[in-house]
Amino acid sequence: ASYGPNPICKGCLSCSKDNGCIRCQHKLFFFLRREGMRQYGECLHSCPSGYYGLRTPDMNRCSRCRIENCDSCFSRDFCTKCKAGFYSHRGRCFRGCPPGFAALEELMECVEGCEVGQWSEWGTCSRNNKTCGFKWGLETRTRQIVKKPAKDTIPCPTIAESRRCKMAMRHCPGGKRRRPTKTKDKKKKKKNLMERAQKQHSIFLATDKTSQ
């Protein structure tokens, strides 16, 4: 079961000095290792990264995973663990999870995310529960959660949003129309004009009496 003291023949049923193991013991997997231009066989208890164990009546072999960015796989077309930076989803590896799925960082897997329905129409423009009496208000629209996420730690998208809107009726029917308030500067200016007019009128009266 070995070719002299050469450790490359460990676990072999038959071994070549140049090519290493040719046949492995029943429970081990035959793996053909390549190093530059040279290749030699090894008998392993488990297959290395990027390979999976394929058991056959003739001899167990290590076959390469055919899935891109896969670190270990269950079969040729089903990955069980992706390389660092990639998420596992249904036997494939992705940089980001597909739509409708959320990333589970601790396991680097894609799980079912929170599914929401379509947005409703925008509601009535209002302010302080009134639809008139102001120039600007807010209108709101909502959507429902159709399917809860697989994990409670996965957040759902926002289900309500509001935006600024212009009211259709600025003045309420039957209500008194409020006069625009005047600023202090306007009031002060008007007061100064009144005082100046009264002063000029007093001067005019005094001049008129003197002339008489």
C-alpha positions in Angstrom: 0.0 0.0 0.0 3.0 2.3 -0.2 5.9 2.9 -2.4 8.8 2.6 0.0 9.1 5.6 2.4 7.5 8.0 0.0 4.6 9.8 1.8 2.9 10.5 -1.5 1.7 6.9 -1.5 -0.2 7.1 1.8 -3.6 5.5 1.6 -2.9 4.0 -1.9 -3.8 0.5 -3.0 -1.3 1.0 -5.9 1.2 3.7 -6.3 3.7 5.0 -8.9 7.0 6.7 -8.1 6.4 9.3 -10.7 2.6 9.7 -10.6 1.8 9.0 -7.0 -1.4 7.1 -6.1 -3.1 5.3 -8.9 -5.8 3.5 -6.8 -7.1 4.4 -3.3 -8.4 2.5 -0.4 -12.2 2.1 -0.5 -13.2 4.9 1.9 -10.7 7.5 0.5 -11.1 9.9 -2.5 -8.7 9.9 -5.4 -7.5 13.5 -6.1 -5.3 14.4 -9.0 -3.1 17.3 -7.9 -1.4 19.5 -10.4 1.7 21.5 -9.7 2.9 23.3 -12.8 3.5 20.8 -15.6 3.5 17.9 -13.1 0.5 16.0 -11.8 0.2 13.2 -9.3 -2.5 11.3 -7.5 -3.4 11.5 -3.8 -5.8 9.6 -1.6 -7.7 11.9 0.8 -10.4 11.5 3.5 -12.1 14.7 2.1 -11.8 16.7 -1.1 -10.0 20.1 -1.1 -11.7 23.5 -1.6 -13.4 23.7 -5.0 -14.0 20.0 -5.3 -16.7 17.5 -4.1 -16.5 13.8 -3.4 -18.1 11.6 -6.0 -18.5 8.0 -4.9 -18.7 5.3 -7.6 -18.4 1.5 -7.4 -15.1 1.6 -9.2 -13.3 4.3 -7.2 -14.2 7.4 -5.2 -13.0 10.6 -6.9 -12.7 14.3 -6.2 -14.5 16.2 -8.9 -14.2 20.0 -9.5 -17.2 22.2 -8.7 -18.5 23.7 -11.9 -20.1 26.7 -10.2 -18.3 30.1 -10.4 -16.9 31.4 -7.1 -17.8 28.3 -5.2 -15.5 27.1 -2.3 -17.2 23.7 -1.7 -20.1 22.0 -3.4 -22.5 19.1 -2.8 -22.5 18.1 -6.4 -21.3 19.4 -9.7 -24.1 22.0 -10.0 -24.9 22.8 -6.4 -22.6 24.9 -4.2 -22.8 24.6 -0.4 -20.3 27.3 0.5 -19.2 30.3 -1.6 -15.8 32.0 -1.7 -15.3 35.1 0.6 -17.4 38.1 -0.4 -20.1 36.0 -2.2 -23.6 35.0 -1.0 -25.0 31.5 -1.5 -28.4 31.2 -3.1 -30.0 28.0 -4.3 -26.7 26.4 -5.0 -25.2 29.4 -6.8 -22.9 32.3 -5.7 -23.7 36.0 -6.0 -22.1 39.3 -5.1 -25.5 40.6 -4.1 -28.8 38.8 -3.4 -31.5 38.7 -6.1 -34.6 40.9 -5.9 -37.0 39.7 -3.1 -34.2 38.2 -1.1 -32.1 39.6 1.8 -28.5 38.9 2.8 -27.9 37.0 6.0 -24.4 38.3 6.8 -23.5 35.7 9.5 -24.0 32.8 7.1 -23.4 34.7 3.8 -26.7 33.3 2.5 -29.6 34.9 0.7 -33.0 34.3 2.5 -36.5 35.4 1.6 -36.8 39.1 2.4 -39.8 41.3 3.2 -42.3 41.5 0.3 -44.5 44.5 0.0 -47.4 45.3 -2.4 -47.9 48.2 -4.8 -48.2 51.8 -3.6 -51.7 53.2 -3.1 -52.8 56.5 -4.8 -51.8 59.7 -3.1 -54.3 60.7 -0.4 -56.0 64.1 0.1 -53.8 67.1 0.6 -54.4 68.3 4.2 -52.9 70.1 7.2 -53.9 69.8 10.8 -56.7 67.5 9.6 -58.1 70.3 7.4 -58.4 70.3 3.6 -58.6 74.1 3.4 -57.4 77.2 5.1 -53.8 76.8 4.2 -51.7 77.2 1.0 -49.5 74.1 1.6 -50.2 70.7 3.2 -49.1 67.0 3.1 -50.4 64.1 1.1 -49.6 60.4 2.0 -49.6 57.1 0.3 -49.2 53.5 1.8 -48.5 49.9 0.8 -49.1 46.6 2.6 -46.6 43.9 3.7 -47.5 40.9 1.6 -45.0 38.5 3.0 -43.0 38.8 6.2 -39.2 38.1 6.0 -37.7 34.8 7.0 -35.8 36.4 9.8 -37.0 39.1 12.3 -33.7 40.9 12.0 -34.4 41.6 8.3 -36.0 45.0 7.9 -39.0 45.7 5.6 -39.0 48.6 3.1 -41.0 51.7 4.2 -44.7 51.2 3.9 -45.8 54.9 4.2 -44.4 58.1 2.7 -45.6 61.7 2.5 -44.8 64.7 0.3 -45.6 68.4 0.3 -48.6 69.5 -1.7 -50.6 72.6 -2.6 -54.2 72.7 -1.3 -57.0 73.0 -3.8 -58.8 75.5 -1.6 -56.8 78.0 0.3 -59.8 79.7 2.0 -62.5 77.6 3.6 -66.1 78.2 2.4 -68.0 80.5 4.7 -65.0 81.5 6.6 -63.7 85.0 7.1 -61.0 86.0 4.8 -58.0 87.0 6.9 -56.3 90.2 5.9 -52.6 90.0 5.4 -50.8 91.0 8.5 -48.6 94.1 8.3 -45.0 94.1 9.4 -43.7 96.4 12.2 -41.7 98.4 9.6 -44.9 99.2 7.6 -46.7 100.3 10.8 -43.8 102.5 11.8 -43.6 104.1 8.4 -47.4 104.8 8.4 -47.1 106.4 11.9 -44.2 108.6 10.8 -46.2 109.8 7.8 -49.2 110.7 10.0 -47.1 112.6 12.5 -45.4 114.5 9.7 -48.8 115.5 8.2 -50.1 116.7 11.5 -47.0 118.7 12.1 -47.2 120.4 8.7 -50.9 121.1 9.3 -50.1 122.8 12.7 -47.4 124.9 11.0 -49.9 125.9 8.3 -52.5 127.0 10.9 -49.9 129.0 12.9 -48.7 130.8 9.7 -52.3 131.6 8.7 -53.1 133.3 12.0 -49.9 135.4 11.9 -50.8 136.7 8.5 -54.2 137.8 9.7 
